[in-house]
Amino acid sequence: AKEGQAIKEFLQENYPLFESTIFSKIPNVYASLKNEPFTIFCASDAVMVDIDQKRKLQISDPRNVEITEKLASYHFIPTGKVTRERLQREDWSVPKTADGVAALSIGGVLTAGGELRVGRSKSGGFMGFGAKEDGGVVIGNNDAKIVKSVNVGKEGIIHEVDALVAPDLIWRYFDQLRIPGF
């Protein structure tokens, strides 16, 4: 329980909006962090502020508790510590891409919410065409780039990402609940 409390305090101090709006919605999440390896993909406060008002209302609506739990679960791997180095590891047993870049050895991660794609980040280009891989790693369908990684507790790691990692499809479930006037 002490381990979970220390992680909760770390998140509340460094990522207060993510912790209070999303992560704390997972039932008994801090109690489950008992010296077990874990990974958290944590959106920065800047990302949380930029979420549009409609989505903020949907997340905070008490009728959407189950969907908010699912959204939060995509940001948590309770069964393993997935380091940034592991996500960036290249697979030299397969041919390189046309750009001469080796494939990643990991194509996805299994979170408490479901599977998330892992890929290389790209920059440049025009409307998605001509972009070149820049060596970074992205998580999820929204291509959330890992900004920094911090080891917490004995066996945990928190990756700060520049977007929410949950798939866009989850917002359709929020949209099923129409709030009059919005």
Secondary structure, 3 states (H helix, E strand, C coil): CHHHHHHHHHHHHHCHHHHHHCHHHCCCCCCCCCCCCEEEEEECHHHHHHCCHHHHHHHHCHHHHHHHHHHHHCCEECCCCCCHHHHHCEECCCCCCCCCCCEECCCEEECCCCEEEEEEEEECCECCECCEEEEEEEECCCCEEEEEEEEECCCEEEEEECCCCCCCHHHHHHHCCCCCCC
